[in-house]
Structure formats: C-alpha cells, structure tokens
Amino acid sequence: MSGEAERVVSRETAESQGGGKKSPSFASYSPISADDTPIGAAAQRASQVLHPQGTTLPKLKQRRILTIANQKGGVGKTTTAVNIAAALAIQGLTVLVVDLDPQGNASTALGADHQSGTPSSYELLLGEVQARDAIQRSAHNERLMCIPATIDLAGAEIELVSMVAREGRLKTALSEEALDGLGIDFVLIDCPPSLGLLTVNAMVAATEVFIPIQCEYYALEGVGQLLRNIDLVQAHLNPELHVSTVILTMYDGRTKLADQVAEEVRRHFGDAVLRAVIPRSVKVSEAPGYGQTVLEYDPGSRGAMSYLDAGRELAARSGLADTTTRK
C-alpha cells in the first residue's frame, strides 16, 4: 500500500502485525505500558471503552441516515452496523439501527425482541405502526436503539409490489416528523444481501451509502454491480444518494492478499475509505451469540477498539458528509 497515511490501521491490526507496537490511531487513549501483561492491557482498554475520558462526541447539527449495503453476503455488513452503532452510542451519540434483513441478525446482536408479532420494520413498511412505537432501547445503553426485523419481513417484498409509492415507504416512516423529539444523531439501516424492494427502500430513505468490503479475493466482484444499482436509485428515486463511507473488514495482516485488496479499494474510493480497519477477530464473531455487540461482550478486545476508532472517524466526517466525492 503506498503512502504512510494509507497504513493507518486499528489497534488490532497494528498489534497483530507489530508484536504490540501500535500504529497511529484516530482515537486518543491513554498509552498502555509496555510492561503490562496482556490481561492487564486488556483490562485497561476495557476501562477506557466503558468509562471514556474526554472522548464524548459532539451532537450532530443534522441527522445522518446511512444505508449499510453490500450485495455480497458474509462481508461483515450486519456486524459493522451493530458495532459502529454501539461505538457511536458509547461515545455520547444517539443511534437508531433499522433492521431491514428478514434474518434479523442485527436485532439478535442488539438484544432486541424480534418474535413474530413484535412491532417491527415489517409493520413500519406497511404503515401499521409509527417508528417510535417499534423502537426498542438497548439494555446496555439507552442511546442505542433498534427497530427489529421479524420473520414476517420475509413476505414484505411481495406485499410491497402492489402498494402506492412502494419504494419510498421507509423514507416516509423515518421522516423528521416521525423521529422528532428522540434526539437521534445517526440512523443506520441494515439491508439484506440482495437488491429487492427492501434494499431499494433503504436507499431511498438514506442520503449516504456505507459499504463494508471484506479483504478477500472475491470482495470486489459484487461492488461494481452495487455501484451500478446505487446509480440507478440516484438517477430515478433519490438524487441525494451517494457513497460516503467504505470500511475494510476481516483484515488479516499476515497475508499479502489483504494488503492488495485494501490498496485496490483505497485507489478506487479514495477518501471515502475509513482509515480504521476491522481485523479478523474471534471476539467479534462470538458476541452476537450472546445478544451483544463486541463492545459489550469484550470491550477490552482489539476488535472493540477497532470499531471504536471507526465510529469516531465516521462521526468526525459529519461536516464532510455532503461534500464527499461521489462515485
């Protein structure tokens, strides 16, 4: 990868490659002594996450709505959605995650009730409930909220076909008036890995697209088609839609392939790519099984610190959201 700036990665990536030596990081944390044991270092990192000192992020002047999309499955889309949301919330911002994937994985990771019949994104799309009636607050952080997805959402694609303004129903449901008084800074919409009416609704409701890209060989194959679909939505349904953020996930610093993919992504998307990189992490994979994000499951893990860095970087770009180069 060319250029020192492009080598700025998260703590997990840096430490896994450098034997504990840290690359520059976006977030500012107290340095961990080189004499600390691994357990001691992890405990100190956990304390910094759970009790941040001087890291509260300022409230946004205008709410940002991002659709987290990638037509390729298994790239860390839902994982990114819930952990970025948790990272923003733990640093003082109010975040709403809208689970628009019938599998309901984001709902599971956030510990939200998503049994059939629970007020959810399905009823929201059909106009049967208001957004505030479907919102559930996280038991771990009152600033982290979720509109869950139930199995009922699996049939929504068919039901939406015959409805008036079928592509804009989520946008109406998430309007300023609908969310008024909740103080929400970010809305993150987790899409299914396909381009149907659910994903189109998400793209019409948002102004920004947030793309997670896995650092593996096949990662770039589906991105071209995704960008063409974004262009179609932009041309016909939502002129304000643009790719504002790209994040590299499942980075393995031991392989040359990961660096090659990262370099190619940065060459194509430029400044839209976050400097923080999400490495492969067992803790990140385990957390959803306990109904938690990695910041709740193991706040001292390097995976948690990576998402914390990414969240701070995303929030810091709020003033640049409208001027980000559109691809």
C-alpha positions as CSV (number, residue, x, y, z in Angstrom):
1,M,0.0,0.0,0.0
2,S,1.5,3.3,-0.9
3,G,1.7,6.3,1.4
4,E,2.1,6.4,5.2
5,A,-1.4,7.7,5.6
6,E,-2.9,4.6,4.0
7,R,-1.1,2.4,6.6
8,V,-3.0,3.8,9.5
9,V,-5.0,0.9,10.9
10,S,-6.8,-0.1,14.0
11,R,-5.1,-1.3,17.2
12,E,-5.9,-4.9,16.5
13,T,-4.3,-4.8,13.1
14,A,-1.3,-2.9,14.3
15,E,-0.7,-5.1,17.3
16,S,-1.2,-8.4,15.5
17,Q,1.4,-7.4,13.0
18,G,3.9,-5.5,15.2
19,G,4.1,-7.5,18.4
20,G,2.4,-4.9,20.4
21,K,3.7,-1.8,18.6
22,K,0.8,0.5,17.7
23,S,0.3,2.4,14.6
24,P,-1.2,5.9,14.8
25,S,-4.9,5.7,15.8
26,F,-7.7,8.1,15.1
27,A,-9.0,8.0,18.7
28,S,-6.9,9.2,21.6
29,Y,-6.5,6.9,24.5
30,S,-4.1,6.6,27.5
31,P,-1.0,4.7,26.4
32,I,-0.7,1.2,27.7
33,S,2.7,0.5,29.4
34,A,4.9,-2.0,27.6
35,D,5.4,-3.7,30.9
36,D,1.7,-4.5,31.3
37,T,0.6,-8.1,30.9
38,P,-1.8,-9.0,28.1
39,I,-4.6,-9.3,30.7
40,G,-3.7,-6.0,32.3
41,A,-3.6,-4.3,28.9
42,A,-7.0,-5.7,28.0
43,A,-8.4,-4.6,31.3
44,Q,-7.1,-1.1,30.8
45,R,-8.6,-1.0,27.3
46,A,-11.9,-2.2,28.6
47,S,-11.9,0.6,31.2
48,Q,-11.2,3.1,28.5
49,V,-14.2,1.9,26.5
50,L,-16.6,1.6,29.3
51,H,-15.6,4.9,31.0
52,P,-14.3,7.1,28.2
53,Q,-12.5,10.2,29.4
54,G,-12.7,13.2,27.2
55,T,-14.0,11.2,24.2
56,T,-17.6,12.2,24.2
57,L,-18.5,13.2,20.6
58,P,-20.4,16.4,19.9
59,K,-24.1,16.2,18.9
60,L,-24.6,16.5,15.1
61,K,-26.3,19.6,13.7
62,Q,-28.2,17.4,11.3
63,R,-29.2,13.8,11.5
64,R,-27.3,11.4,9.2
65,I,-29.1,8.4,7.6
66,L,-26.8,5.7,6.2
67,T,-27.7,2.6,4.4
68,I,-25.2,-0.2,5.1
69,A,-25.3,-2.3,1.9
70,N,-23.3,-4.9,0.0
71,Q,-24.9,-7.4,-2.3
72,K,-22.2,-10.0,-1.4
73,G,-23.1,-11.9,1.8
74,G,-20.6,-12.6,4.6
75,V,-18.7,-9.3,4.3
76,G,-19.4,-8.1,7.9
77,K,-22.4,-5.9,6.9
78,T,-24.6,-6.6,10.0
79,T,-21.5,-6.8,12.2
80,T,-20.4,-3.4,11.1
81,A,-23.9,-1.9,11.5
82,V,-24.3,-3.0,15.1
83,N,-20.8,-2.4,16.3
84,I,-20.5,1.1,14.6
85,A,-23.8,1.9,16.3
86,A,-22.6,0.8,19.7
87,A,-19.3,2.7,19.2
88,L,-21.2,5.9,18.5
89,A,-23.6,5.4,21.3
90,I,-20.9,4.6,23.9
91,Q,-19.3,7.9,23.0
92,G,-22.4,10.0,23.6
93,L,-24.3,10.0,20.3
94,T,-27.9,8.6,19.9
95,V,-28.2,5.9,17.2
96,L,-31.1,4.1,15.7
97,V,-30.4,0.8,13.9
98,V,-33.2,-0.2,11.5
99,D,-33.0,-4.0,10.8
100,L,-34.3,-4.5,7.3
101,D,-33.0,-8.0,6.9
102,P,-35.6,-10.8,7.4
103,Q,-32.9,-12.9,9.1
104,G,-33.0,-10.4,12.0
105,N,-29.3,-10.8,12.8
106,A,-28.9,-7.1,13.8
107,S,-31.8,-7.5,16.1
108,T,-30.2,-10.5,17.7
109,A,-26.9,-8.8,18.2
110,L,-28.6,-5.8,19.9
111,G,-30.6,-8.0,22.2
112,A,-33.9,-6.8,20.7
113,D,-37.0,-8.9,20.9
114,H,-37.9,-9.9,17.4
115,Q,-40.5,-12.7,17.8
116,S,-43.3,-12.7,15.2
117,G,-45.9,-10.2,16.1
118,T,-43.5,-7.8,17.7
119,P,-43.8,-4.2,16.3
120,S,-41.0,-4.2,13.7
121,S,-39.7,-2.9,10.4
122,Y,-42.4,-5.1,8.7
123,E,-45.3,-3.2,10.2
124,L,-43.4,0.1,9.7
125,L,-43.2,-0.5,5.9
126,L,-46.8,-1.4,5.7
127,G,-47.8,1.8,7.7
128,E,-49.3,-0.2,10.5
129,V,-47.1,1.4,13.3
130,Q,-45.2,4.6,13.8
131,A,-41.4,4.4,14.1
132,R,-41.4,5.4,17.8
133,D,-43.8,2.5,18.5
134,A,-41.4,0.0,17.0
135,I,-38.2,1.3,18.6
136,Q,-36.6,-0.8,21.4
137,R,-33.8,0.7,23.5
138,S,-30.7,-1.4,24.3
139,A,-30.5,-2.7,27.8
140,H,-26.8,-1.8,27.7
141,N,-27.0,1.8,26.5
142,E,-30.1,4.0,26.4
143,R,-28.6,5.9,23.5
144,L,-28.6,2.8,21.3
145,M,-32.0,2.0,19.8
146,C,-33.3,-0.6,17.3
147,I,-36.3,-1.2,15.1
148,P,-36.1,-5.0,14.9
149,A,-36.9,-7.3,12.0
150,T,-39.1,-10.3,12.4
151,I,-39.7,-13.3,10.2
152,D,-42.8,-11.5,8.9
153,L,-40.5,-9.3,6.9
154,A,-39.7,-12.2,4.5
155,G,-43.0,-11.7,2.8
156,A,-42.8,-7.9,2.6
157,E,-41.2,-7.9,-0.8
158,I,-44.4,-9.4,-2.3
159,E,-46.8,-7.3,-0.3
160,L,-45.0,-4.0,-1.3
161,V,-45.3,-4.7,-5.0
162,S,-48.9,-3.6,-5.2
163,M,-48.6,-0.7,-2.8
164,V,-48.6,3.0,-3.7
165,A,-45.1,4.7,-3.5
166,R,-43.7,1.3,-2.6
167,E,-40.0,2.5,-2.9
168,G,-40.5,5.4,-0.5
169,R,-42.4,3.8,2.4
170,L,-39.4,3.6,4.7
171,K,-38.4,7.2,3.9
172,T,-41.9,8.4,5.0
173,A,-41.7,6.2,8.1
174,L,-38.3,7.7,9.1
175,S,-39.2,11.4,8.3
176,E,-38.1,14.2,10.6
177,E,-41.6,14.4,12.0
178,A,-41.7,10.7,12.8
179,L,-38.4,10.8,14.7
180,D,-39.0,14.3,16.2
181,G,-38.1,14.6,19.9
182,L,-35.9,11.4,20.0
183,G,-32.6,13.3,19.6
184,I,-31.3,10.7,17.1
185,D,-27.9,11.6,15.5
186,F,-27.4,8.6,13.3
187,V,-29.8,6.2,11.6
188,L,-28.1,3.0,10.3
189,I,-30.2,0.8,8.1
190,D,-29.0,-2.8,7.8
191,C,-30.0,-4.2,4.4
192,P,-30.4,-7.8,3.2
193,P,-27.7,-9.0,0.8
194,S,-29.8,-8.5,-2.3
195,L,-31.3,-5.7,-4.4
196,G,-35.0,-6.1,-3.9
197,L,-37.7,-3.6,-2.7
198,L,-36.3,-3.8,0.9
199,T,-32.9,-2.6,-0.2
200,V,-34.4,0.0,-2.6
201,N,-36.5,1.4,0.3
202,A,-33.3,1.7,2.4
203,M,-31.5,3.6,-0.4
204,V,-34.4,5.9,-0.9
205,A,-34.7,6.7,2.8
206,A,-31.0,7.4,3.2
207,T,-28.6,10.1,1.8
208,E,-25.5,8.0,2.3
209,V,-24.4,4.5,1.5
210,F,-21.9,2.8,3.8
211,I,-20.2,-0.1,2.2
212,P,-18.3,-2.8,4.2
213,I,-15.7,-4.6,2.0
214,Q,-14.1,-7.8,3.0
215,C,-10.3,-8.0,2.5
216,E,-10.5,-11.2,0.4
217,Y,-10.3,-12.2,-3.3
218,Y,-14.0,-12.1,-4.2
219,A,-14.7,-8.9,-2.3
220,L,-14.5,-6.6,-5.2
221,E,-16.6,-8.7,-7.6
222,G,-20.0,-7.6,-6.3
223,V,-19.0,-3.9,-5.6
224,G,-19.3,-2.9,-9.3
225,Q,-22.9,-4.2,-9.5
226,L,-23.7,-2.5,-6.2
227,L,-22.4,0.9,-7.5
228,R,-24.5,0.5,-10.7
229,N,-27.6,-0.1,-8.6
230,I,-26.8,2.9,-6.5
231,D,-26.5,5.0,-9.7
232,L,-29.9,3.7,-10.8
233,V,-31.5,4.7,-7.5
234,Q,-29.8,8.0,-7.6
235,A,-31.0,8.7,-11.1
236,H,-34.6,7.7,-10.7
237,L,-35.6,7.8,-7.0
238,N,-33.1,9.6,-4.8
239,P,-30.7,12.2,-6.3
240,E,-29.0,12.8,-2.9
241,L,-27.8,9.2,-2.5
242,H,-24.1,8.8,-2.7
243,V,-21.3,6.5,-1.3
244,S,-19.9,8.4,1.6
245,T,-18.1,5.7,3.6
246,V,-16.3,2.5,2.9
247,I,-14.8,0.3,5.6
248,L,-12.4,-2.6,5.2
249,T,-13.4,-5.7,7.3
250,M,-11.9,-9.1,8.1
251,Y,-8.4,-7.8,7.6
252,D,-5.6,-10.3,8.1
253,G,-2.3,-8.6,8.3
254,R,-0.4,-11.9,7.8
255,T,-1.5,-12.1,4.2
256,K,-0.3,-10.1,1.2
257,L,-3.7,-10.5,-0.4
258,A,-5.4,-8.4,2.4
259,D,-3.0,-5.5,1.6
260,Q,-3.6,-5.9,-2.1
261,V,-7.4,-5.7,-1.7
262,A,-7.1,-2.8,0.7
263,E,-4.9,-0.9,-1.8
264,E,-7.3,-1.5,-4.6
265,V,-10.3,-0.3,-2.5
266,R,-8.4,2.8,-1.5
267,R,-7.4,3.5,-5.1
268,H,-11.0,3.3,-6.2
269,F,-12.9,5.0,-3.4
270,G,-10.2,7.4,-2.2
271,D,-11.0,9.5,0.9
272,A,-14.4,7.6,1.4
273,V,-12.4,4.7,2.9
274,L,-12.1,4.9,6.7
275,R,-8.5,4.8,7.9
276,A,-9.6,2.4,10.7
277,V,-9.5,-1.2,9.5
278,I,-11.5,-4.0,11.1
279,P,-9.4,-7.1,11.5
280,R,-10.5,-10.7,11.8
281,S,-11.5,-11.3,15.4
282,V,-12.9,-14.3,17.3
283,K,-14.5,-11.9,19.8
284,V,-16.4,-10.0,17.1
285,S,-17.8,-13.3,15.8
286,E,-18.7,-14.6,19.3
287,A,-20.6,-11.5,20.5
288,P,-23.9,-11.9,18.6
289,G,-24.4,-15.3,20.1
290,Y,-24.7,-13.6,23.5
291,G,-27.1,-10.9,22.2
292,Q,-24.4,-8.3,22.4
293,T,-22.1,-6.2,20.3
294,V,-18.3,-6.7,20.7
295,L,-18.1,-3.5,22.8
296,E,-20.4,-5.0,25.3
297,Y,-19.2,-8.6,25.1
298,D,-15.4,-7.9,25.4
299,P,-14.8,-4.1,25.5
300,G,-11.1,-4.7,26.0
301,S,-10.6,-6.7,22.9
302,R,-8.8,-5.3,19.9
303,G,-11.9,-5.8,17.8
304,A,-13.9,-3.5,20.1
305,M,-11.1,-0.9,19.9
306,S,-11.1,-1.1,16.1
307,Y,-14.8,-0.3,15.9
308,L,-14.4,2.4,18.5
309,D,-11.9,4.1,16.2
310,A,-14.1,3.6,13.2
311,G,-17.0,5.2,15.0
312,R,-15.1,8.2,16.0
313,E,-13.8,8.7,12.4
314,L,-17.3,8.3,11.0
315,A,-18.6,11.0,13.4
316,A,-15.8,13.3,12.6
317,R,-16.7,13.2,9.0
318,S,-20.2,14.6,9.6
319,G,-19.2,18.0,8.4
320,L,-17.9,16.5,5.2
321,A,-20.8,14.2,4.5
322,D,-22.3,16.4,1.8
323,T,-19.0,17.1,0.1
324,T,-17.6,13.5,0.0
325,T,-16.6,12.6,-3.5
326,R,-19.5,10.7,-5.2
327,K,-18.7,7.6,-7.0
